[in-house]
């Protein structure tokens, strides 16, 4: 993954985290706190799942390549 794509992924992850921290009621809120629109909440949920799956798949691919390279006989 190139640097620019990594930066985009980092930004998306930070924004999803900020949305959860500042926009949800996960940390408790005062009475009258305005809730996030359900559509935005679903978007954040699906986006975070997509990012997590991408990271897992990328890590698995790197591990497979590393294991295959280690298993090759030395010349």
Chimera marker file (.cmm) of the C-alpha trace (Angstrom):
<marker_set name="trace">
<marker id="1" x="0.000" y="0.000" z="0.000" r="1" g="1" b="0" radius="0.5"/>
<marker id="2" x="1.502" y="3.330" z="-1.012" r="1" g="1" b="0" radius="0.5"/>
<marker id="3" x="1.930" y="6.265" z="1.362" r="1" g="1" b="0" radius="0.5"/>
<marker id="4" x="-0.958" y="8.299" z="0.002" r="1" g="1" b="0" radius="0.5"/>
<marker id="5" x="-3.436" y="5.438" z="0.385" r="1" g="1" b="0" radius="0.5"/>
<marker id="6" x="-2.126" y="4.780" z="3.858" r="1" g="1" b="0" radius="0.5"/>
<marker id="7" x="-2.709" y="8.426" z="4.756" r="1" g="1" b="0" radius="0.5"/>
<marker id="8" x="-6.283" y="8.263" z="3.429" r="1" g="1" b="0" radius="0.5"/>
<marker id="9" x="-6.942" y="5.126" z="5.466" r="1" g="1" b="0" radius="0.5"/>
<marker id="10" x="-5.485" y="6.751" z="8.580" r="1" g="1" b="0" radius="0.5"/>
<marker id="11" x="-7.644" y="9.844" z="8.107" r="1" g="1" b="0" radius="0.5"/>
<marker id="12" x="-10.796" y="7.764" z="7.597" r="1" g="1" b="0" radius="0.5"/>
<marker id="13" x="-10.054" y="5.714" z="10.714" r="1" g="1" b="0" radius="0.5"/>
<marker id="14" x="-9.419" y="8.829" z="12.810" r="1" g="1" b="0" radius="0.5"/>
<marker id="15" x="-12.656" y="10.447" z="11.607" r="1" g="1" b="0" radius="0.5"/>
<marker id="16" x="-14.701" y="7.317" z="12.346" r="1" g="1" b="0" radius="0.5"/>
<marker id="17" x="-13.187" y="7.218" z="15.836" r="1" g="1" b="0" radius="0.5"/>
<marker id="18" x="-13.925" y="10.896" z="16.411" r="1" g="1" b="0" radius="0.5"/>
<marker id="19" x="-17.506" y="10.413" z="15.280" r="1" g="1" b="0" radius="0.5"/>
<marker id="20" x="-17.960" y="7.618" z="17.785" r="1" g="1" b="0" radius="0.5"/>
<marker id="21" x="-16.231" y="9.514" z="20.597" r="1" g="1" b="0" radius="0.5"/>
<marker id="22" x="-17.882" y="12.880" z="20.124" r="1" g="1" b="0" radius="0.5"/>
<marker id="23" x="-21.160" y="12.009" z="18.464" r="1" g="1" b="0" radius="0.5"/>
<marker id="24" x="-22.374" y="8.883" z="20.183" r="1" g="1" b="0" radius="0.5"/>
<marker id="25" x="-23.688" y="8.294" z="23.661" r="1" g="1" b="0" radius="0.5"/>
<marker id="26" x="-21.036" y="5.649" z="24.332" r="1" g="1" b="0" radius="0.5"/>
<marker id="27" x="-19.289" y="7.885" z="26.884" r="1" g="1" b="0" radius="0.5"/>
<marker id="28" x="-22.474" y="9.256" z="28.396" r="1" g="1" b="0" radius="0.5"/>
<marker id="29" x="-24.073" y="12.552" z="27.467" r="1" g="1" b="0" radius="0.5"/>
<marker id="30" x="-26.094" y="15.273" z="29.140" r="1" g="1" b="0" radius="0.5"/>
<marker id="31" x="-29.843" y="15.242" z="28.801" r="1" g="1" b="0" radius="0.5"/>
<marker id="32" x="-30.868" y="16.838" z="25.509" r="1" g="1" b="0" radius="0.5"/>
<marker id="33" x="-27.775" y="15.718" z="23.592" r="1" g="1" b="0" radius="0.5"/>
<marker id="34" x="-28.576" y="15.515" z="19.897" r="1" g="1" b="0" radius="0.5"/>
<marker id="35" x="-28.130" y="12.015" z="18.519" r="1" g="1" b="0" radius="0.5"/>
<marker id="36" x="-26.404" y="11.190" z="15.255" r="1" g="1" b="0" radius="0.5"/>
<marker id="37" x="-28.646" y="10.471" z="12.302" r="1" g="1" b="0" radius="0.5"/>
<marker id="38" x="-29.146" y="6.681" z="12.012" r="1" g="1" b="0" radius="0.5"/>
<marker id="39" x="-27.889" y="6.732" z="8.416" r="1" g="1" b="0" radius="0.5"/>
<marker id="40" x="-24.612" y="8.362" z="9.475" r="1" g="1" b="0" radius="0.5"/>
<marker id="41" x="-24.287" y="5.858" z="12.322" r="1" g="1" b="0" radius="0.5"/>
<marker id="42" x="-24.732" y="2.951" z="9.876" r="1" g="1" b="0" radius="0.5"/>
<marker id="43" x="-22.194" y="4.494" z="7.510" r="1" g="1" b="0" radius="0.5"/>
<marker id="44" x="-19.635" y="4.775" z="10.318" r="1" g="1" b="0" radius="0.5"/>
<marker id="45" x="-20.335" y="1.209" z="11.425" r="1" g="1" b="0" radius="0.5"/>
<marker id="46" x="-19.953" y="-0.241" z="7.937" r="1" g="1" b="0" radius="0.5"/>
<marker id="47" x="-16.906" y="1.906" z="7.166" r="1" g="1" b="0" radius="0.5"/>
<marker id="48" x="-15.119" y="0.753" z="10.318" r="1" g="1" b="0" radius="0.5"/>
<marker id="49" x="-15.901" y="-2.879" z="9.475" r="1" g="1" b="0" radius="0.5"/>
<marker id="50" x="-14.562" y="-2.373" z="5.957" r="1" g="1" b="0" radius="0.5"/>
<marker id="51" x="-11.334" y="-0.816" z="7.227" r="1" g="1" b="0" radius="0.5"/>
<marker id="52" x="-10.845" y="-3.626" z="9.755" r="1" g="1" b="0" radius="0.5"/>
<marker id="53" x="-11.425" y="-6.311" z="7.130" r="1" g="1" b="0" radius="0.5"/>
<marker id="54" x="-9.014" y="-4.594" z="4.732" r="1" g="1" b="0" radius="0.5"/>
<marker id="55" x="-6.301" y="-4.470" z="7.405" r="1" g="1" b="0" radius="0.5"/>
<marker id="56" x="-6.785" y="-8.133" z="8.311" r="1" g="1" b="0" radius="0.5"/>
<marker id="57" x="-6.677" y="-9.247" z="4.665" r="1" g="1" b="0" radius="0.5"/>
<marker id="58" x="-3.601" y="-7.112" z="3.970" r="1" g="1" b="0" radius="0.5"/>
<marker id="59" x="-1.819" y="-8.552" z="7.013" r="1" g="1" b="0" radius="0.5"/>
<marker id="60" x="-2.733" y="-12.111" z="5.977" r="1" g="1" b="0" radius="0.5"/>
<marker id="61" x="-1.335" y="-11.540" z="2.466" r="1" g="1" b="0" radius="0.5"/>
<marker id="62" x="1.919" y="-10.187" z="3.879" r="1" g="1" b="0" radius="0.5"/>
<marker id="63" x="2.202" y="-13.147" z="6.231" r="1" g="1" b="0" radius="0.5"/>
<marker id="64" x="1.615" y="-15.629" z="3.389" r="1" g="1" b="0" radius="0.5"/>
<marker id="65" x="4.301" y="-13.963" z="1.269" r="1" g="1" b="0" radius="0.5"/>
<marker id="66" x="6.712" y="-13.960" z="4.214" r="1" g="1" b="0" radius="0.5"/>
<marker id="67" x="6.084" y="-17.618" z="4.971" r="1" g="1" b="0" radius="0.5"/>
<marker id="68" x="6.469" y="-18.580" z="1.312" r="1" g="1" b="0" radius="0.5"/>
<marker id="69" x="9.754" y="-16.664" z="1.045" r="1" g="1" b="0" radius="0.5"/>
<marker id="70" x="11.058" y="-18.294" z="4.226" r="1" g="1" b="0" radius="0.5"/>
<marker id="71" x="10.151" y="-21.768" z="2.928" r="1" g="1" b="0" radius="0.5"/>
<marker id="72" x="12.102" y="-21.348" z="-0.321" r="1" g="1" b="0" radius="0.5"/>
<marker id="73" x="15.430" y="-23.177" z="-0.281" r="1" g="1" b="0" radius="0.5"/>
<marker id="74" x="18.520" y="-20.997" z="-0.150" r="1" g="1" b="0" radius="0.5"/>
<marker id="75" x="20.689" y="-21.039" z="-3.241" r="1" g="1" b="0" radius="0.5"/>
<link id1="1" id2="2" r="1" g="1" b="0" radius="0.2"/>
<link id1="2" id2="3" r="1" g="1" b="0" radius="0.2"/>
<link id1="3" id2="4" r="1" g="1" b="0" radius="0.2"/>
<link id1="4" id2="5" r="1" g="1" b="0" radius="0.2"/>
<link id1="5" id2="6" r="1" g="1" b="0" radius="0.2"/>
<link id1="6" id2="7" r="1" g="1" b="0" radius="0.2"/>
<link id1="7" id2="8" r="1" g="1" b="0" radius="0.2"/>
<link id1="8" id2="9" r="1" g="1" b="0" radius="0.2"/>
<link id1="9" id2="10" r="1" g="1" b="0" radius="0.2"/>
<link id1="10" id2="11" r="1" g="1" b="0" radius="0.2"/>
<link id1="11" id2="12" r="1" g="1" b="0" radius="0.2"/>
<link id1="12" id2="13" r="1" g="1" b="0" radius="0.2"/>
<link id1="13" id2="14" r="1" g="1" b="0" radius="0.2"/>
<link id1="14" id2="15" r="1" g="1" b="0" radius="0.2"/>
<link id1="15" id2="16" r="1" g="1" b="0" radius="0.2"/>
<link id1="16" id2="17" r="1" g="1" b="0" radius="0.2"/>
<link id1="17" id2="18" r="1" g="1" b="0" radius="0.2"/>
<link id1="18" id2="19" r="1" g="1" b="0" radius="0.2"/>
<link id1="19" id2="20" r="1" g="1" b="0" radius="0.2"/>
<link id1="20" id2="21" r="1" g="1" b="0" radius="0.2"/>
<link id1="21" id2="22" r="1" g="1" b="0" radius="0.2"/>
<link id1="22" id2="23" r="1" g="1" b="0" radius="0.2"/>
<link id1="23" id2="24" r="1" g="1" b="0" radius="0.2"/>
<link id1="24" id2="25" r="1" g="1" b="0" radius="0.2"/>
<link id1="25" id2="26" r="1" g="1" b="0" radius="0.2"/>
<link id1="26" id2="27" r="1" g="1" b="0" radius="0.2"/>
<link id1="27" id2="28" r="1" g="1" b="0" radius="0.2"/>
<link id1="28" id2="29" r="1" g="1" b="0" radius="0.2"/>
<link id1="29" id2="30" r="1" g="1" b="0" radius="0.2"/>
<link id1="30" id2="31" r="1" g="1" b="0" radius="0.2"/>
<link id1="31" id2="32" r="1" g="1" b="0" radius="0.2"/>
<link id1="32" id2="33" r="1" g="1" b="0" radius="0.2"/>
<link id1="33" id2="34" r="1" g="1" b="0" radius="0.2"/>
<link id1="34" id2="35" r="1" g="1" b="0" radius="0.2"/>
<link id1="35" id2="36" r="1" g="1" b="0" radius="0.2"/>
<link id1="36" id2="37" r="1" g="1" b="0" radius="0.2"/>
<link id1="37" id2="38" r="1" g="1" b="0" radius="0.2"/>
<link id1="38" id2="39" r="1" g="1" b="0" radius="0.2"/>
<link id1="39" id2="40" r="1" g="1" b="0" radius="0.2"/>
<link id1="40" id2="41" r="1" g="1" b="0" radius="0.2"/>
<link id1="41" id2="42" r="1" g="1" b="0" radius="0.2"/>
<link id1="42" id2="43" r="1" g="1" b="0" radius="0.2"/>
<link id1="43" id2="44" r="1" g="1" b="0" radius="0.2"/>
<link id1="44" id2="45" r="1" g="1" b="0" radius="0.2"/>
<link id1="45" id2="46" r="1" g="1" b="0" radius="0.2"/>
<link id1="46" id2="47" r="1" g="1" b="0" radius="0.2"/>
<link id1="47" id2="48" r="1" g="1" b="0" radius="0.2"/>
<link id1="48" id2="49" r="1" g="1" b="0" radius="0.2"/>
<link id1="49" id2="50" r="1" g="1" b="0" radius="0.2"/>
<link id1="50" id2="51" r="1" g="1" b="0" radius="0.2"/>
<link id1="51" id2="52" r="1" g="1" b="0" radius="0.2"/>
<link id1="52" id2="53" r="1" g="1" b="0" radius="0.2"/>
<link id1="53" id2="54" r="1" g="1" b="0" radius="0.2"/>
<link id1="54" id2="55" r="1" g="1" b="0" radius="0.2"/>
<link id1="55" id2="56" r="1" g="1" b="0" radius="0.2"/>
<link id1="56" id2="57" r="1" g="1" b="0" radius="0.2"/>
<link id1="57" id2="58" r="1" g="1" b="0" radius="0.2"/>
<link id1="58" id2="59" r="1" g="1" b="0" radius="0.2"/>
<link id1="59" id2="60" r="1" g="1" b="0" radius="0.2"/>
<link id1="60" id2="61" r="1" g="1" b="0" radius="0.2"/>
<link id1="61" id2="62" r="1" g="1" b="0" radius="0.2"/>
<link id1="62" id2="63" r="1" g="1" b="0" radius="0.2"/>
<link id1="63" id2="64" r="1" g="1" b="0" radius="0.2"/>
<link id1="64" id2="65" r="1" g="1" b="0" radius="0.2"/>
<link id1="65" id2="66" r="1" g="1" b="0" radius="0.2"/>
<link id1="66" id2="67" r="1" g="1" b="0" radius="0.2"/>
<link id1="67" id2="68" r="1" g="1" b="0" radius="0.2"/>
<link id1="68" id2="69" r="1" g="1" b="0" radius="0.2"/>
<link id1="69" id2="70" r="1" g="1" b="0" radius="0.2"/>
<link id1="70" id2="71" r="1" g="1" b="0" radius="0.2"/>
<link id1="71" id2="72" r="1" g="1" b="0" radius="0.2"/>
<link id1="72" id2="73" r="1" g="1" b="0" radius="0.2"/>
<link id1="73" id2="74" r="1" g="1" b="0" radius="0.2"/>
<link id1="74" id2="75" r="1" g="1" b="0" radius="0.2"/>
</marker_set>
